[in-house]
Amino acid sequence: MHKIRWDDLQYVLAVAAHGSLSAAARALGVNHATVLRRIVAFEEAIGMALFERPPGGYRIRAEMREVLAAIEAMGRTADRLERVIPTIGKGLEGAVRLTTTDSVADLILPRVLGDLARLHPKLSVDLVVSNRHVDMALPEAEITLRPANTLPEGLIGQRICTIGFRVYAHPDYLATHPGADPQDHLWLAASQPLTRSAVGQWQDRRVGSAVHMSASSFVTLARLAEAGLGIAMLPSFVARSSTVLMQASQFPDTLETGLWVAAHPDLMETGRVAAMVRFLAEAVAAEAELLA
């Protein structure tokens, strides 16, 4: 296999994301021919076709999804590198308390906090993991990183990106429950405090009384679904962390919510907190494609 030109990867990712050469070209600000040339060059370098070319678009070949996942991971690493370099030498010191949900803490923050620890070894982070509302006026947290449609009153911050939700289950469960009527399924439902979210409202409309099990954690619901115990509306980034869960095609419902980083206005006057909020906003934004 010839040596891969890493600058071809942005073209591969753009075509995979947009589904056509012309849409990828518009997103990258280049012409159609440039995108085609880079895709052909990459496929020649790896010695196999990455895309199927049906009429009207490009689609990643099923057997090449693992290759695409590796390329996406490399893209996130490159984004982190671009983010990290400007902060070198601008160290933060002291301690900061950060609250977030268990799914964000488990699947997003290890990479982000790893970068933070390498850049700012004198900064101590106390991570408060909870899916309930945290009163930011109390000393239990200084910064919050959590999903919401709008920023709670009394906080200032930034909407970083969008979290997408879809319905997922184990393939064996879907094989034995092919119907599209929600009442014919064993639903794994979000319980308090998650019932106040968009997922909770969707459950009220679509699931009703067909709840088989419930949990106050999307991570736990994903583990129950992996065990074949039912079907659940999950954050897509949580479901994609599983090696077995698949989207339930009979339920094409999609939900979205924002992911915010915020602090109390008084704390934002503190240089340490303000700098941490900026770092988290930039770092998590690099994971936007994973979260969407």
C-alpha positions as CSV (number, residue, x, y, z in Angstrom):
1,M,0.0,0.0,0.0
2,H,1.3,3.4,-0.9
3,K,1.8,6.1,1.7
4,I,-1.4,7.9,2.6
5,R,-1.6,11.6,2.1
6,W,-3.2,12.8,5.3
7,D,-4.5,16.0,3.7
8,D,-6.7,13.8,1.6
9,L,-8.7,12.8,4.7
10,Q,-10.6,16.0,4.9
11,Y,-12.0,15.3,1.4
12,V,-12.9,11.7,2.4
13,L,-14.7,13.0,5.5
14,A,-16.6,15.7,3.6
15,V,-17.9,13.2,1.0
16,A,-18.9,10.7,3.6
17,A,-20.7,13.5,5.6
18,H,-22.4,15.2,2.6
19,G,-23.1,12.2,0.3
20,S,-21.9,13.8,-3.0
21,L,-18.8,15.4,-4.5
22,S,-20.6,18.7,-5.2
23,A,-21.9,19.1,-1.7
24,A,-18.5,18.2,-0.3
25,A,-16.9,20.7,-2.6
26,R,-19.2,23.5,-1.4
27,A,-18.5,22.6,2.2
28,L,-14.7,22.7,1.6
29,G,-14.7,25.8,-0.7
30,V,-13.1,23.9,-3.6
31,N,-14.2,22.7,-7.0
32,H,-15.8,19.4,-7.8
33,A,-12.8,18.2,-9.7
34,T,-10.5,18.7,-6.8
35,V,-12.7,16.6,-4.5
36,L,-12.9,13.8,-7.1
37,R,-9.1,13.8,-7.6
38,R,-8.4,13.6,-3.9
39,I,-11.0,10.7,-3.4
40,V,-9.5,8.8,-6.3
41,A,-6.0,9.4,-4.9
42,F,-6.9,8.1,-1.5
43,E,-8.6,5.0,-2.8
44,E,-5.6,4.2,-5.0
45,A,-3.3,4.7,-1.9
46,I,-5.3,2.2,0.2
47,G,-5.8,-0.2,-2.8
48,M,-9.6,-0.5,-2.6
49,A,-12.7,1.5,-3.2
50,L,-14.0,3.4,-0.1
51,F,-17.3,4.5,-1.6
52,E,-20.1,3.0,-3.6
53,R,-21.2,5.4,-6.4
54,P,-25.0,4.9,-6.9
55,P,-26.8,7.5,-9.1
56,G,-27.0,10.8,-7.4
57,G,-24.5,10.4,-4.7
58,Y,-21.6,8.6,-2.8
59,R,-22.2,6.1,0.0
60,I,-19.5,4.5,2.2
61,R,-19.2,0.8,1.5
62,A,-20.5,-1.4,4.4
63,E,-17.2,-3.2,4.7
64,M,-15.3,0.1,4.9
65,R,-17.2,1.6,7.8
66,E,-14.4,0.7,10.2
67,V,-11.9,2.5,7.9
68,L,-14.2,5.6,8.0
69,A,-14.4,5.4,11.8
70,A,-10.6,5.4,12.0
71,I,-10.4,8.4,9.7
72,E,-13.0,10.3,11.8
73,A,-10.9,9.6,14.9
74,M,-7.9,11.0,13.2
75,G,-9.8,14.0,12.2
76,R,-10.8,14.6,15.8
77,T,-7.2,14.2,16.9
78,A,-6.1,16.8,14.3
79,D,-8.8,19.2,15.6
80,R,-7.5,18.7,19.1
81,L,-4.0,19.4,18.0
82,E,-5.0,22.7,16.3
83,R,-6.8,23.6,19.5
84,V,-3.9,22.7,21.8
85,I,-1.0,24.4,20.1
86,P,-2.2,28.0,20.8
87,T,-2.6,27.3,24.5
88,I,0.9,26.0,25.1
89,G,2.7,28.1,27.7
90,K,-0.6,29.7,29.0
91,G,-1.0,27.5,32.0
92,L,-3.9,27.5,34.4
93,E,-3.5,26.8,38.1
94,G,-5.8,26.1,41.1
95,A,-8.9,24.0,41.4
96,V,-12.2,24.0,39.5
97,R,-15.4,22.0,40.1
98,L,-17.2,20.8,37.0
99,T,-20.6,19.2,36.9
100,T,-21.9,17.1,33.9
101,T,-24.0,14.1,33.1
102,D,-22.7,10.5,33.3
103,S,-22.9,10.0,29.5
104,V,-20.8,13.1,28.8
105,A,-18.4,12.3,31.6
106,D,-17.9,8.7,30.5
107,L,-17.7,9.1,26.7
108,I,-16.5,12.7,26.0
109,L,-14.6,14.1,29.0
110,P,-11.7,11.6,29.2
111,R,-10.2,12.8,25.9
112,V,-10.9,16.5,26.8
113,L,-9.6,16.3,30.3
114,G,-6.6,14.3,29.1
115,D,-5.7,17.3,26.9
116,L,-6.4,19.7,29.8
117,A,-4.1,17.7,32.2
118,R,-1.2,17.7,29.7
119,L,-1.6,21.5,29.0
120,H,-2.3,22.6,32.5
121,P,-0.7,20.1,35.0
122,K,-1.2,22.6,37.9
123,L,-5.0,22.7,37.4
124,S,-7.1,20.4,39.6
125,V,-10.5,19.3,38.4
126,D,-13.2,18.1,40.8
127,L,-15.8,16.3,38.5
128,V,-19.3,16.2,39.9
129,V,-21.3,13.6,37.8
130,S,-25.0,13.8,38.2
131,N,-28.1,13.7,35.9
132,R,-30.1,15.9,38.2
133,H,-30.3,19.7,38.1
134,V,-27.4,21.3,40.0
135,D,-27.9,24.6,41.7
136,M,-25.0,26.7,40.5
137,A,-25.6,29.2,43.2
138,L,-24.4,26.6,45.7
139,P,-20.7,25.6,46.1
140,E,-21.2,22.1,44.7
141,A,-20.1,23.2,41.2
142,E,-18.5,26.2,39.4
143,I,-18.9,25.2,35.8
144,T,-21.7,23.0,34.2
145,L,-21.4,21.1,31.0
146,R,-24.8,19.5,30.2
147,P,-27.6,19.1,27.6
148,A,-30.4,21.6,27.6
149,N,-32.7,23.3,25.0
150,T,-32.0,26.7,26.6
151,L,-29.5,27.9,29.1
152,P,-31.0,27.9,32.7
153,E,-31.8,31.4,34.1
154,G,-29.0,32.8,36.1
155,L,-26.2,31.3,34.1
156,I,-24.1,32.6,31.3
157,G,-22.2,30.5,28.8
158,Q,-22.2,29.0,25.3
159,R,-24.2,26.5,23.3
160,I,-21.3,24.3,22.0
161,C,-23.1,21.9,19.7
162,T,-26.1,19.7,19.2
163,I,-26.7,16.2,20.6
164,G,-28.8,13.9,18.5
165,F,-31.1,11.1,19.7
166,R,-32.5,8.0,17.9
167,V,-34.1,4.7,18.8
168,Y,-31.7,1.8,19.3
169,A,-31.8,-1.9,20.3
170,H,-29.9,-5.2,20.0
171,P,-30.2,-6.8,16.6
172,D,-31.7,-10.0,18.2
173,Y,-34.4,-7.9,19.8
174,L,-35.2,-6.2,16.5
175,A,-35.4,-9.5,14.7
176,T,-38.0,-10.8,17.1
177,H,-39.9,-7.4,17.4
178,P,-40.1,-6.1,13.8
179,G,-43.4,-4.1,14.3
180,A,-43.7,-0.4,14.1
181,D,-46.4,-0.1,16.8
182,P,-44.7,1.3,20.0
183,Q,-47.2,-0.7,22.1
184,D,-45.8,-4.0,20.7
185,H,-42.3,-3.3,22.2
186,L,-40.5,-3.5,25.5
187,W,-39.4,0.1,26.1
188,L,-36.4,1.0,28.2
189,A,-37.5,4.5,29.4
190,A,-35.7,7.4,30.9
191,S,-36.9,8.1,34.5
192,Q,-36.5,11.2,36.7
193,P,-34.7,13.5,36.3
194,L,-34.4,12.7,32.6
195,T,-38.2,12.8,32.1
196,R,-37.9,16.6,32.0
197,S,-35.8,16.3,28.8
198,A,-36.9,16.1,25.2
199,V,-36.7,12.3,25.5
200,G,-39.1,12.4,28.4
201,Q,-41.6,14.4,26.4
202,W,-41.2,12.0,23.4
203,Q,-41.8,9.0,25.7
204,D,-45.1,10.5,26.9
205,R,-46.3,11.0,23.3
206,R,-45.1,7.7,21.8
207,V,-44.5,5.1,24.5
208,G,-47.2,5.8,27.0
209,S,-47.6,2.8,29.3
210,A,-45.5,0.3,27.3
211,V,-42.5,0.8,29.6
212,H,-40.7,-2.4,30.5
213,M,-37.8,-1.0,32.5
214,S,-36.6,2.5,33.4
215,A,-33.4,4.2,34.5
216,S,-32.2,7.6,35.4
217,S,-29.1,7.2,33.1
218,F,-28.8,6.9,29.3
219,V,-25.6,4.9,29.9
220,T,-27.5,2.4,31.9
221,L,-30.4,2.3,29.4
222,A,-27.8,1.5,26.7
223,R,-26.4,-1.4,28.8
224,L,-29.9,-2.8,29.2
225,A,-30.5,-2.5,25.5
226,E,-27.2,-4.3,24.8
227,A,-28.5,-7.2,26.9
228,G,-31.5,-7.5,24.6
229,L,-34.0,-6.4,27.3
230,G,-35.8,-3.8,25.2
231,I,-35.6,-0.8,23.0
232,A,-34.7,2.8,23.9
233,M,-34.4,6.3,22.7
234,L,-30.7,7.1,23.3
235,P,-28.2,9.8,22.6
236,S,-26.6,8.6,19.4
237,F,-23.0,9.1,20.8
238,V,-23.9,6.8,23.6
239,A,-25.4,4.1,21.3
240,R,-22.3,4.4,18.9
241,S,-20.1,3.6,21.9
242,S,-21.6,0.1,21.8
243,T,-20.4,-2.7,19.6
244,V,-23.8,-4.3,19.2
245,L,-26.6,-1.7,19.3
246,M,-28.2,-0.7,16.0
247,Q,-30.8,1.9,15.0
248,A,-34.4,0.6,14.9
249,S,-35.4,1.4,11.3
250,Q,-39.1,1.0,12.2
251,F,-38.8,4.1,14.5
252,P,-37.2,6.9,12.4
253,D,-37.9,9.4,15.1
254,T,-35.1,11.8,15.8
255,L,-34.6,14.3,18.6
256,E,-32.1,17.1,19.2
257,T,-30.9,19.2,22.2
258,G,-28.1,21.6,22.8
259,L,-24.9,21.0,24.8
260,W,-24.0,24.0,26.9
261,V,-21.0,25.0,29.0
262,A,-21.9,27.7,31.5
263,A,-21.2,29.2,34.9
264,H,-22.7,31.7,37.3
265,P,-22.0,35.3,36.2
266,D,-20.1,36.1,39.3
267,L,-17.7,33.2,38.8
268,M,-17.1,34.2,35.1
269,E,-15.2,37.2,36.6
270,T,-12.7,34.7,37.8
271,G,-9.9,34.2,35.3
272,R,-9.5,30.5,36.1
273,V,-13.2,29.8,35.5
274,A,-13.5,31.9,32.4
275,A,-10.5,30.3,30.9
276,M,-11.8,26.8,31.7
277,V,-15.2,27.6,30.1
278,R,-13.4,28.7,27.0
279,F,-11.2,25.6,26.9
280,L,-14.2,23.3,27.4
281,A,-16.2,25.1,24.7
282,E,-13.4,24.7,22.1
283,A,-12.5,21.2,23.2
284,V,-16.0,19.8,23.1
285,A,-16.8,21.6,19.9
286,A,-14.1,19.3,18.3
287,E,-16.4,16.4,19.2
288,A,-19.5,18.0,17.6
289,E,-19.7,15.4,14.8
290,L,-19.6,12.6,17.3
291,L,-22.4,14.2,19.4
292,A,-24.7,15.1,16.5
